[in-house]
């Protein structure tokens, strides 16, 4: 069950990443997509959903697929340009879990 859920998350993650090509009317290049995946797989789905549109918007003047670096810049912008990106991602994830906790009244 957990493996199926992980596959669904990975598929959704790759679909979001594919938007980098779709936004510019390009066919997704599977080889290049694997490069992006290897270099960006540390980004949680919720943050990727925010970073990719920023990368696309910043690239709008040119008809080329945004780079891995552009997606990371979108991530940094989303997180407020932290000094330590890894720590900021961990804090974001922790806060996301905290938002899901509803205190029980007894």
Secondary structure as UniProt FT lines:
FT   HELIX           2..22
FT   TURN            23..25
FT   HELIX           30..40
FT   TURN            41..42
FT   HELIX           45..58
FT   TURN            59..61
FT   HELIX           68..78
FT   TURN            79..80
FT   HELIX           85..100
//
